[in-house]
Amino acid sequence: IKLIDFTGNTPFGNWLEANCTQAQVYTEKAGVNTVIIDSTDDYKGMLRNLSFTLSLYSGQMCTTPQDIFISKDGIETDQGHKSFDDVATDIATAVSKFLSDPERAAMVLGAIQAQVTAERIDNSKTLGTVLRASETLTHPHFPNARVRSPLLMSIDAAQQDTYMQELFGPISFVVKTDNTAHSIALATQAVKQHGAITLGCYASNDSVLEQIEEAALDGGVALSCNLTGGVFVNQSAAFSDFHATGCNPAANACLSDLAYVANRFRVVQSRRHAK
């Protein structure tokens, strides 16, 4: 085997890179995806967008946000100032409202693929202050399916050992930071140390957006700004979009840019004297 394309979990992706030295190995793994909330001019739209993002495929996507960074002083919105607790609670409420229709919840959440993921959800509920507990749901068409709704917790920024580790599945933290600059620094740290495929942000100030964009360039992660409609931060598909960048530990290539395609071809020359 001379060529390997892999999308999947980080441990096996790392094993392929370390052991399949005879092949060109392209890996898209996972990491700690984040969202920075500084401010918004569409508070309801932001909540709707995040509720879908956190619910889709029960968080079992390499693009699903795990950490949402918000200043301890809260944020400015089109509905006035919102405290940290307001925003954290409203995100949790929005998720519950979005999943209140059992039919829609089943179609969006899907099923938990592995028992170890279900166990991780149960074991994680003591890691922070629970804003929204994960529920066991019954799928209307597949009653034996393992269906769980998102677990959402709040946590202080000082507890990096907890929220900076990758916790695969519908497990997310709302992280209380000192200010937006602190949020940007922590998001950049997550990208560089643990890898990330997506970074989302909400800011109504152009200078803040520019700071976040510079941080995304520094960390080498795809950035989505102020998504409030029908486009979501975790909608980035391997092999059809610019999925990952190859600039941080989450992947060693962008699936698919020109380098990803061109680097798998080689030119072999054959020469002889003309007769």
ChimeraX attribute file (.defattr): number of C-alpha atoms within 10 A of each C-alpha:
attribute: neighborCount
match mode: 1-to-1
recipient: residues
	/A:1	7
	/A:2	10
	/A:3	12
	/A:4	13
	/A:5	14
	/A:6	17
	/A:7	16
	/A:8	13
	/A:9	16
	/A:10	20
	/A:11	10
	/A:12	14
	/A:13	22
	/A:14	16
	/A:15	10
	/A:16	18
	/A:17	17
	/A:18	10
	/A:19	10
	/A:20	14
	/A:21	10
	/A:22	9
	/A:23	13
	/A:24	15
	/A:25	20
	/A:26	22
	/A:27	27
	/A:28	27
	/A:29	24
	/A:30	27
	/A:31	31
	/A:32	29
	/A:33	29
	/A:34	30
	/A:35	27
	/A:36	25
	/A:37	24
	/A:38	24
	/A:39	24
	/A:40	22
	/A:41	18
	/A:42	17
	/A:43	20
	/A:44	17
	/A:45	16
	/A:46	19
	/A:47	20
	/A:48	19
	/A:49	22
	/A:50	24
	/A:51	22
	/A:52	19
	/A:53	22
	/A:54	30
	/A:55	25
	/A:56	23
	/A:57	23
	/A:58	26
	/A:59	27
	/A:60	20
	/A:61	18
	/A:62	26
	/A:63	26
	/A:64	33
	/A:65	27
	/A:66	26
	/A:67	27
	/A:68	23
	/A:69	30
	/A:70	29
	/A:71	22
	/A:72	17
	/A:73	16
	/A:74	22
	/A:75	22
	/A:76	18
	/A:77	17
	/A:78	13
	/A:79	11
	/A:80	11
	/A:81	14
	/A:82	18
	/A:83	16
	/A:84	21
	/A:85	17
	/A:86	12
	/A:87	19
	/A:88	23
	/A:89	17
	/A:90	18
	/A:91	24
	/A:92	23
	/A:93	16
	/A:94	19
	/A:95	24
	/A:96	18
	/A:97	12
	/A:98	17
	/A:99	21
	/A:100	11
	/A:101	10
	/A:102	14
	/A:103	13
	/A:104	12
	/A:105	23
	/A:106	23
	/A:107	15
	/A:108	18
	/A:109	24
	/A:110	21
	/A:111	20
	/A:112	20
	/A:113	15
	/A:114	10
	/A:115	9
	/A:116	12
	/A:117	18
	/A:118	19
	/A:119	10
	/A:120	15
	/A:121	21
	/A:122	14
	/A:123	10
	/A:124	17
	/A:125	18
	/A:126	10
	/A:127	14
	/A:128	19
	/A:129	15
	/A:130	17
	/A:131	20
	/A:132	21
	/A:133	18
	/A:134	19
	/A:135	11
	/A:136	12
	/A:137	17
	/A:138	17
	/A:139	20
	/A:140	13
	/A:141	10
	/A:142	11
	/A:143	10
	/A:144	10
	/A:145	16
	/A:146	17
	/A:147	23
	/A:148	27
	/A:149	31
	/A:150	26
	/A:151	26
	/A:152	27
	/A:153	24
	/A:154	24
	/A:155	20
	/A:156	18
	/A:157	22
	/A:158	11
	/A:159	12
	/A:160	13
	/A:161	8
	/A:162	16
	/A:163	24
	/A:164	22
	/A:165	14
	/A:166	18
	/A:167	18
	/A:168	23
	/A:169	27
	/A:170	28
	/A:171	30
	/A:172	26
	/A:173	26
	/A:174	30
	/A:175	28
	/A:176	23
	/A:177	22
	/A:178	15
	/A:179	16
	/A:180	24
	/A:181	16
	/A:182	16
	/A:183	25
	/A:184	27
	/A:185	12
	/A:186	21
	/A:187	27
	/A:188	25
	/A:189	16
	/A:190	24
	/A:191	28
	/A:192	20
	/A:193	16
	/A:194	18
	/A:195	27
	/A:196	32
	/A:197	33
	/A:198	30
	/A:199	28
	/A:200	25
	/A:201	24
	/A:202	24
	/A:203	22
	/A:204	18
	/A:205	12
	/A:206	9
	/A:207	10
	/A:208	18
	/A:209	17
	/A:210	12
	/A:211	14
	/A:212	27
	/A:213	20
	/A:214	14
	/A:215	19
	/A:216	21
	/A:217	14
	/A:218	14
	/A:219	21
	/A:220	22
	/A:221	27
	/A:222	19
	/A:223	17
	/A:224	18
	/A:225	17
	/A:226	21
	/A:227	18
	/A:228	19
	/A:229	11
	/A:230	9
	/A:231	11
	/A:232	20
	/A:233	26
	/A:234	22
	/A:235	15
	/A:236	19
	/A:237	14
	/A:238	15
	/A:239	13
	/A:240	10
	/A:241	13
	/A:242	15
	/A:243	23
	/A:244	32
	/A:245	23
	/A:246	20
	/A:247	20
	/A:248	22
	/A:249	23
	/A:250	30
	/A:251	26
	/A:252	19
	/A:253	21
	/A:254	23
	/A:255	26
	/A:256	17
	/A:257	16
	/A:258	9
	/A:259	11
	/A:260	16
	/A:261	11
	/A:262	9
	/A:263	9
	/A:264	12
	/A:265	8
	/A:266	7
	/A:267	5
	/A:268	5
	/A:269	5
	/A:270	5
	/A:271	5
	/A:272	5
	/A:273	4
	/A:274	4
	/A:275	3
